[in-house]
Amino acid sequence: MVWGNYRIAFYPYTINAVICIKKRTGHDLSLHEVCAGNEQMSKLLNMKKHCILITLCVIMTLNLKSQNQTPYLISKLEPIKGEMGDTVKLYTSLDTGVDTIQIAFIIDLKATKHKCCIETSIQNKVNNLNEVNHSFFDFFQKSDIPDFVKKDVEITFRNSTKKISLELLYSSTLNEIRYIWINNNQKSQIASIVSIDKPLEINKPFPDLTFTRLDGKTISTKDLVGKCVVINTWFVGCPPCRKEIPYLNKLVEKYKNNKEIVFIAIASNRKEELENYLAQNKFNYIQTLTNSEFKKICGDVYPTNCVVNPKGIITYYSEGGNDKIDLEIEKEIEKIMN
């Protein structure tokens, strides 16, 4: 560098930071002569040393941070073709590091609401049966990584008594998923199962809530005390929800003459969406619309089914699609009513 009438070359590779100073005329000056004869030059040298130390500290900090940061797991999305040969969904599996838990991530390209789905398959080693649950959501947040959007996701299972959490990133440009599991606020490449308490649980009272029917009237659970109440939660864009509707309609038909049994469906849709669907498809439960208070309790797991006895106590509760849901609910109704 040039400073006044001097040209300074700085060599920071030794402990004492060797400096060679030449006058513009080419005459060499020793470090002792310069420092002794010029206080300003001494200050300059100290500033240089401080800058080097600060730079080294910053570099070391960034290296340590990079080493401690757990890298994202990466998975490519594969297309699922529809009847017309077009791509209707994108699919990939997520590696949990736990052999009894299999998780699939699905994007429904045709859906108008809740386009993303997490399908969780839990293997029960005792009876060798699988429990399958679905969680639906959309991406809302921008991420720090270009072309990616982000979502923090909680996956619940075992009737919402267990959960695993992850940070999920999606790029429609790269057709790629990046994800990392969250364990006690720490990022990990292996999922951690956490036990949770939940309001909707067998042998607990069903919460005192009020819902709005499609005709504008309200229905309150406290007004139904003394009756057997069968409750279903669903939404129009949920395939497992729609699949079990015919089985649920069988229950309504079987008990249509029994006024002591009430069937209520709580839909996570706008009124217009629900009315348009029901105009083409029968669902014979009393149809109501969900609200923020109920969502805090139930979350975003669909479908759910529960039976509440005349004392207001939950005696049956299940999550996820089930081809035998009508038989299970019927068995519980008969137990209550007899």
N, C-alpha and C positions, 0 to 999 in steps of 0.2 A: 504494500500500500504506500501511497505518497503522503507524507505529513510535513508540511512546511518545505524546507529545503532538503528533507531526508527521504530516502526510499527504504522502507522497512520490510523485511522478510521474516515471517513468523513460523517457527517450526515447533509444533506442540507435541512432538513424539517422545520427548524425554521429560523426566520429572521436573527439571528446572526450566523447561520451556526456552530452549536456545533461541536467541534473537540475533540476527545479523543486520546491522544498520549501515547504510552507505549514504554519504552525502551525494548530492546530485553531480558534484564534480568528479565522483568516483572514489574519493578518499574514504577508506574504512575507518570507522570509529569503534572502540571497544565498548562493551556493555557498561563497564565501570565508568568510562568517561561520560557517556551519555547520561546515565542515571545520576551521576554526581553533579553534572553540569546543568541538568534540566529537570526540574520537579514535575513539570507537565508530562514529560515523557514517562516518568515513573508511574504517574496516575494512569496513563494510557496502558502501560504494561499490566497493571493490576486489573484494569477493566477487561483486558483480553483474557487474563486468567479466570476471572469470574464468569465470563461468557462461556469459556470452554467447560468449566465445571457444571454450569447450568445446563448446557447442551448435553453433556454426558448423562446427567441425572434424568433429563427428559427421555433420552434414548433408552436408558435402562428401565424406566418406568413403563414405557410403551412396550418394550420387549417382554417384561414380566406380565403385563396385562394380556398380551397376545398369547403367551404361553398358558395362562390360567383360564382363558376363555374356551369353553367347551364348544367344539364345532357342531354345526347343524348336521343332522342326518338329511340325506337328499334322496328323493324318490321321483321318478318320472311317471307322469300320468298316461294311462293307456286308454284308447277309445273303446266305448261300448256302442255297437251299431244298433239302430232301430230296424223296424220292419221294412222301411224304405231304403235301407242301406246307408242312411246318414248317421253321423255321430250324434247320439242323444245324451250320452253321459261320458264322463271321464273318471277313471278308477285307478287307485293304487293302494298298496298295503303299507302299513306303518310298522316298523320294527320296535317292539316294546322291550325286548330283552327278557320277557317273561313267557315261558313256554305255554302257559295255560290261557294267555290272552292274545287274541288275534283281532286286529283293528284294520278296517278298510276305510279309506277316504273316497267319497263319491261326490262329483259335481254334476248336477242335473242341468244340462244346457237348455232344456225346454221349460223349466219351472219358472214361475213368476214370483215366487216367494220361497225363502229358505232354500236357496239353490245348493247349499253344501250339506252333506250328511256324513256323520261318523257312525259306522256300523261296528259294534263291539260284539265279539263272540267269546264267551267265557266258558271254558271247558271245566266241567265238574268231574274230577278224577274218581270220586266215590261211585257215582252211577253212570259215568261216561256219557253224560248228556251235555248239550250246549245251551247256554242262555244267550239269546241274541237281543241286543238293544240298539236303538237308533237315536241319535241326537242331531238336530237340524239347526242350521245357523247360516249367516252370511258374513262376508268379510267387510269390515268397516274402516279399519285403520290403515294409514300408510305406514310403511316400514322404512327403516334407514337404508335398506338395500334397494337400489333402483329396480323398477319393474315388478316389485313384490308388494302385496298387501298382507296385513297381519291380523291374526285373531288369537286371543288367549282362550283356550277351550278346556272345559271340565267335562270329563266323560264319567257318567255314573252307571253303576250296575249293581247287581244283587238288590234290586228294588231300592236303589239310591242309598244304600247303606255303605257303599264303597265308591271311591272315585280315584281317577288318575287325571293329572293336568298336563297340558303341553302348550307350548308356543308354536303356532302354525303359520307358515308363510306360503303364499301362493302366487305364482306368476303365470298369467294366461299367455304371455309372449313366449316364455320358455317351456310352457306346458310342464311345470315342475313344482314339486312340493318340497319345502325345507321345514324341518321341525326339530324341536328339542323338548325333552320331558322336564317338568318342573317338580322338584322334590324339596319341600320345605323352603321355598323361595330360592333354591339353588338349581341351576341347570345341569341336566344329566342326560346321557344317551340311553339310560335304562329307566323305565317307568317305575314309579313307586305307588303302591296301593295305600290309600288313606281311608280310615273309617270315619263316617260322618253320621251325625244325628239328623233325623228328618221328621217333620210334622206329620206327614202321611205315612202312618205305620200301623200294622195290625196291633189291636188292643189299645190304641190311642183314640181320643175323641176326634171326630172330623171337625175342622175349624168352622167357626160361625161366619159364613160368607153369604153374600147376596149377588145373584147374577141376573142379567137382563135377557129376557127371551126375545125371539125374533118379532113377536107381536108388540113389543114395547113394555110388557108387564115384567115385574121382577119376581124372582123366586129365591127364598132364603132357606138355607139348610136348617136353621133353628125352627122354622115352621114345619119341617118334615119329621121332627122328632115324634116317635110313635109309629113310624112307617119304616119298612125296609127300603133303603134307597140304593140304587145301582148307578154308579157314576162312571162316565167315560170321558177322557180328554183326547182331543184329536185336532187335526186341521186338514184342509182339503188337499194340500200338496204332499201329504204323507202317505206313501204307498202301503206300509203296514197297517195304517189306520183304515184306509179304504178297504183293504183286504178282509178285515174282520167284521165289517159292517153287516154283511149277510148273516153271520153267526149271531150278532147282537140282535138283529131283527127277529130271529127265531125266538129269542127269549121274550121279547115284547109280545109276540104272537101267543106264546105259551101262557103268559100270565096276564093277558089283556083284560080278563074279567075280575082280576084281583086288585081292588082299589087300595090295598095296603102295601102294594109294591110300586115304587116310582122309578122310572128310568130317565136319567138326565145326562145329556151330552154337553160338554163345555168345549167350544170350538175356538181355536186361536186364529181366527180370520176376521176380516171386516164383514159387516152385515151383508153387503152386496155380493161379496165373493161366496159367502155361505148360501145365500138365497139362490144364486145362479147354479151352484152345484146341486142343491137339494131339488131344484126344479127338474133336474134330469135323473137324479138318483135318490132312492128312498133310504132314509135313515130315521127309524120310527121312535127314537128317543125324543124327549122334550129338548129342543135345541136352544142353547144359551150361548152367550158370548163371554169369553174370558175377560179378566181385568187385571190390572197391575198387582193388586193384592194377592190374587190367586197365583199369578206367575212367580211371585217371590217364593211361594210355598212349593209349587209343582215344578218350576223350572222349565226347561225346554226338552224334556224327554217325552216322546210320543210313540204309540198310544199308552195311556195308563187306564186301568180299570180297578174300581174298588167297590166293595159292598159295605154299607153302613147299617147296623142293626137298629131296631126301634129306640134304643137308648142313646143313639148317636155315636156308637163306638165302631171303629173300622174292624171288620172281621175278615176281610179278604182284600188283598192289594197285589197288583202285578203291573209290570212294565214291559213294553215291547210287544211285537206281534205274536199272536198265538192262535193256531188253527183250532184249538180245543177250548177257546175262551168261553164259549157258551156252556160247555159241559162243566167247566170249573165254577162258573158263576151260578149255574143252576144248582149244583151240589151245595153251594153256600147258602143260597136262598132257601132250599128245602131244610137245611139244618136250622136256619133262623125261624122259619115259619111253623115248624113241626115240634 
